[in-house]
Amino acid sequence: MASWNSIYLDITYQIFGWIAFFAWSISFYPQVILNFRRKSVVGLNFDFLVLNVTKHSSYLIYNAVLFFSPAVQRQYHEKYGSDEMIPVAANDVAFSIHAVALTAFTLFQVLIYDRGNQKVSKACIGISIIVLLSALVCVILAWPKHSWLWLISVFNAIQVTMTAIKYIPQAFMNFQRKSTVGWSIGNILLDLVGGLLNFAQMGIQSIDQNTLVNFYGNIGKTLLSVEVVLFDALFILQHYVFYPVKDENDPTTLEENATSSLLTQEKPEFKNV
């Protein structure tokens, strides 16, 4: 019975992981489509984009190295126990690759579409430079002793920090403008689904192994889910409660409705994956 329970939990773990992957992956498209249809990125905060590409690049390094490197996996088992499951799944790596590509494409849209008087702030540029220099210093420190697990933990810490602060510029801009026009709610709703399922996936893993080690063994993934849920809840309140779009003919409303229709039409394709 125990073996069958383990099989069921593993299947559920994989299903939740891939659903979270698709939800998070699709979440990039409503904003891209909205920018394309409006031929404008006005209302989309550029600091958010820069911090986001830094976050996802760091997360890609962490996920890819821990998933593919035998040396790092050995160091993980030495620290947390030889029977512990590596807390990075294939869907985590796939998501990170996709996220970096789509975030970079959104930055490209900033260059070709109307952006009004918006620009990247000096504070954001300063934060990005500090992060890059800090990462370089950590690489230099880790290299002689081959402290690879510690090094990727640094990149994990970077992605957690970037997740904590990347939404702040966009939330503050929405507050200043008293509007969420230009900021796709479709992105947020799908992001919320991914965050909740990502957290549920870790819970299933804990039940299967009868331990909470995966929560603190991969603290970045845990904090990522919590941060995503909290900020998405804030954006949902801003969009639907604080600054609702009352005019049904508003261009943003029309574009988001079109995006929702497009995603609905694509659902059968994802079911066949």
C-alpha positions as CSV (number, residue, x, y, z in Angstrom):
1,M,0.0,0.0,0.0
2,A,2.8,2.3,0.9
3,S,4.4,1.8,-2.5
4,W,1.2,2.6,-4.3
5,N,0.7,5.7,-2.2
6,S,4.2,6.8,-3.2
7,I,3.4,6.2,-6.9
8,Y,0.2,8.3,-6.6
9,L,2.0,11.1,-4.8
10,D,4.8,11.1,-7.4
11,I,2.3,11.3,-10.2
12,T,0.4,14.1,-8.5
13,Y,3.8,15.9,-7.9
14,Q,4.6,15.7,-11.6
15,I,1.1,16.8,-12.7
16,F,1.1,19.8,-10.3
17,G,4.6,20.7,-11.4
18,W,3.8,20.7,-15.1
19,I,0.5,22.5,-14.6
20,A,2.4,25.2,-12.7
21,F,5.0,25.3,-15.5
22,F,2.3,25.8,-18.2
23,A,0.5,28.4,-16.0
24,W,3.7,30.4,-15.4
25,S,4.9,30.0,-18.9
26,I,1.6,31.2,-20.4
27,S,1.5,34.0,-18.0
28,F,4.2,35.9,-20.0
29,Y,2.0,36.0,-23.1
30,P,-0.9,38.2,-22.1
31,Q,1.5,41.1,-21.5
32,V,3.4,40.5,-24.7
33,I,0.1,40.3,-26.6
34,L,-1.2,43.4,-24.9
35,N,1.9,45.3,-25.9
36,F,1.6,44.1,-29.4
37,R,-2.0,45.1,-29.9
38,R,-1.6,48.5,-28.2
39,K,1.8,49.1,-30.0
40,S,2.7,50.6,-26.6
41,V,4.3,49.7,-23.3
42,V,3.0,52.7,-21.5
43,G,1.8,51.5,-18.1
44,L,4.4,48.6,-17.9
45,N,7.1,49.5,-15.5
46,F,10.6,49.2,-17.0
47,D,12.3,48.7,-13.6
48,F,10.1,45.6,-13.2
49,L,11.3,44.2,-16.5
50,V,15.0,44.8,-15.7
51,L,14.7,43.3,-12.3
52,N,12.7,40.4,-13.7
53,V,15.3,39.4,-16.3
54,T,17.9,39.5,-13.5
55,K,15.7,37.3,-11.3
56,H,15.0,34.7,-14.0
57,S,18.6,34.6,-15.2
58,S,19.7,33.8,-11.7
59,Y,16.9,31.3,-11.2
60,L,17.9,29.6,-14.5
61,I,21.5,29.2,-13.3
62,Y,20.4,27.7,-10.0
63,N,17.9,25.3,-11.5
64,A,20.0,24.1,-14.4
65,V,23.2,23.6,-12.4
66,L,21.4,21.7,-9.5
67,F,19.4,19.6,-12.0
68,F,22.3,18.6,-14.4
69,S,25.5,18.7,-12.3
70,P,26.4,15.5,-10.5
71,A,29.0,17.4,-8.5
72,V,26.5,19.8,-7.1
73,Q,24.0,17.0,-6.5
74,R,26.6,15.2,-4.5
75,Q,27.3,18.2,-2.4
76,Y,23.5,18.6,-1.8
77,H,23.2,15.0,-0.6
78,E,26.2,15.4,1.6
79,K,24.6,18.4,3.3
80,Y,20.9,17.2,3.5
81,G,21.2,13.4,3.3
82,S,21.8,10.8,0.6
83,D,18.1,9.8,0.5
84,E,16.8,13.3,-0.1
85,M,15.3,14.1,-3.5
86,I,16.9,16.9,-5.5
87,P,14.4,19.8,-5.0
88,V,14.5,20.8,-8.7
89,A,12.4,19.1,-11.3
90,A,12.6,19.2,-15.1
91,N,9.7,21.6,-15.2
92,D,11.7,24.1,-13.1
93,V,14.5,24.1,-15.7
94,A,12.1,24.3,-18.6
95,F,10.2,27.2,-17.0
96,S,13.4,29.1,-16.3
97,I,14.6,28.8,-19.9
98,H,11.3,30.0,-21.2
99,A,11.1,32.8,-18.7
100,V,14.4,34.3,-19.7
101,A,13.5,34.2,-23.3
102,L,10.1,35.8,-22.9
103,T,11.3,38.5,-20.5
104,A,14.1,39.4,-23.0
105,F,11.5,39.6,-25.7
106,T,9.3,41.9,-23.6
107,L,12.4,44.1,-23.2
108,F,12.7,44.1,-27.0
109,Q,9.2,45.4,-27.2
110,V,10.2,48.3,-25.0
111,L,12.6,49.3,-27.7
112,I,10.2,49.2,-30.6
113,Y,6.9,50.4,-29.1
114,D,5.6,53.7,-27.7
115,R,7.0,54.1,-24.2
116,G,6.0,57.7,-23.5
117,N,8.4,59.3,-21.0
118,Q,9.0,56.1,-19.1
119,K,12.6,54.9,-18.5
120,V,14.6,52.7,-16.2
121,S,15.4,54.4,-12.9
122,K,18.9,55.1,-11.6
123,A,18.0,53.0,-8.5
124,C,17.2,50.0,-10.7
125,I,20.4,50.4,-12.7
126,G,22.4,50.6,-9.4
127,I,20.7,47.5,-8.0
128,S,21.5,45.6,-11.2
129,I,25.1,46.6,-11.1
130,I,25.5,45.6,-7.5
131,V,23.9,42.2,-8.1
132,L,26.2,41.5,-11.1
133,L,29.3,42.5,-9.2
134,S,28.3,40.5,-6.1
135,A,27.7,37.4,-8.3
136,L,31.1,37.8,-9.9
137,V,32.8,38.1,-6.5
138,C,31.0,34.9,-5.3
139,V,32.2,33.0,-8.4
140,I,35.8,34.1,-7.6
141,L,35.4,33.0,-4.0
142,A,33.8,29.6,-4.8
143,W,36.2,28.6,-7.6
144,P,39.3,27.5,-5.5
145,K,37.4,25.3,-3.1
146,H,34.8,24.1,-5.6
147,S,32.0,25.3,-3.3
148,W,29.4,24.9,-6.1
149,L,26.4,24.3,-3.9
150,W,27.1,27.5,-1.9
151,L,27.6,29.4,-5.2
152,I,24.3,28.3,-6.7
153,S,22.7,29.1,-3.4
154,V,23.9,32.6,-3.9
155,F,22.1,32.8,-7.3
156,N,19.0,31.3,-5.6
157,A,19.2,34.1,-3.0
158,I,19.5,36.6,-5.8
159,Q,16.3,35.4,-7.5
160,V,14.5,35.4,-4.1
161,T,15.6,39.0,-3.5
162,M,14.7,40.1,-7.0
163,T,11.2,38.5,-6.7
164,A,10.7,40.4,-3.4
165,I,11.5,43.8,-5.0
166,K,10.7,43.4,-8.7
167,Y,7.0,43.9,-8.2
168,I,7.3,47.0,-6.0
169,P,8.0,49.5,-8.9
170,Q,4.9,48.3,-10.8
171,A,2.7,48.3,-7.8
172,F,3.9,51.8,-6.9
173,M,3.3,53.0,-10.5
174,N,-0.2,51.6,-10.5
175,F,-0.8,53.5,-7.2
176,Q,0.6,56.8,-8.6
177,R,-1.5,56.5,-11.8
178,K,-4.5,55.1,-10.0
179,S,-4.8,52.7,-12.9
180,T,-3.6,49.3,-14.1
181,V,-4.0,50.2,-17.8
182,G,-1.1,48.7,-19.7
183,W,-0.4,46.1,-17.0
184,S,-2.1,42.8,-18.0
185,I,-4.2,41.1,-15.3
186,G,-4.0,37.9,-17.3
187,N,-0.3,37.7,-16.4
188,I,-1.2,38.0,-12.7
189,L,-4.0,35.4,-12.7
190,L,-1.9,32.8,-14.4
191,D,1.1,33.7,-12.2
192,L,-1.1,33.1,-9.1
193,V,-2.1,29.7,-10.3
194,G,1.6,28.8,-10.9
195,G,2.6,30.0,-7.4
196,L,-0.1,28.1,-5.6
197,L,0.6,24.9,-7.5
198,N,4.3,25.2,-7.0
199,F,3.8,25.4,-3.3
200,A,1.4,22.5,-3.4
201,Q,4.0,20.5,-5.3
202,M,6.5,21.0,-2.5
203,G,3.8,20.0,0.0
204,I,3.2,16.7,-1.8
205,Q,6.9,16.0,-1.8
206,S,7.0,16.6,1.9
207,I,4.1,14.1,2.5
208,D,5.8,11.5,0.3
209,Q,9.2,11.8,2.2
210,N,7.6,12.5,5.6
211,T,10.0,15.5,6.0
212,L,10.0,19.2,5.5
213,V,13.6,19.3,4.4
214,N,12.7,20.2,0.8
215,F,11.1,23.4,2.1
216,Y,14.3,24.7,3.6
217,G,16.6,22.7,1.4
218,N,15.3,24.8,-1.5
219,I,14.2,27.8,0.5
220,G,14.3,29.9,-2.7
221,K,11.5,27.9,-4.2
222,T,9.5,28.2,-1.0
223,L,9.9,31.9,-0.7
224,L,9.3,32.4,-4.4
225,S,5.8,30.8,-4.1
226,V,4.9,32.9,-1.0
227,E,6.1,36.2,-2.6
228,V,4.3,35.4,-5.9
229,V,1.0,34.8,-4.1
230,L,1.2,37.9,-1.9
231,F,2.1,40.3,-4.7
232,D,-0.4,38.7,-7.1
233,A,-3.1,39.3,-4.5
234,L,-2.1,42.9,-4.3
235,F,-2.3,43.4,-8.1
236,I,-5.7,41.6,-8.2
237,L,-7.0,44.1,-5.6
238,Q,-5.5,47.0,-7.6
239,H,-7.1,45.9,-10.9
240,Y,-10.6,44.8,-9.7
241,V,-11.1,46.8,-6.4
242,F,-8.9,49.9,-6.1
243,Y,-8.6,51.0,-9.8
244,P,-11.2,49.1,-11.8
245,V,-11.6,49.9,-15.5
246,K,-15.2,51.0,-15.8
247,D,-15.3,51.6,-19.5
248,E,-15.9,48.4,-21.3
249,N,-14.6,50.0,-24.5
250,D,-11.3,50.9,-22.9
251,P,-8.5,49.6,-25.2
252,T,-6.9,47.6,-22.4
253,T,-10.1,45.9,-21.5
254,L,-10.7,44.9,-25.1
255,E,-7.1,43.6,-25.4
256,E,-7.3,41.5,-22.3
257,N,-10.6,40.1,-23.4
258,A,-9.0,39.1,-26.7
259,T,-6.1,37.6,-24.8
260,S,-8.4,35.5,-22.6
261,S,-10.2,34.3,-25.7
262,L,-7.0,33.3,-27.3
263,L,-5.8,31.4,-24.3
264,T,-9.2,29.6,-24.1
265,Q,-8.9,28.5,-27.6
266,E,-5.4,27.1,-26.9
267,K,-6.5,25.0,-24.0
268,P,-7.0,21.7,-26.0
269,E,-3.4,22.0,-27.2
270,F,-2.1,22.0,-23.6
271,K,-4.3,19.1,-22.6
272,N,-2.6,17.0,-25.3
273,V,0.9,17.8,-24.1
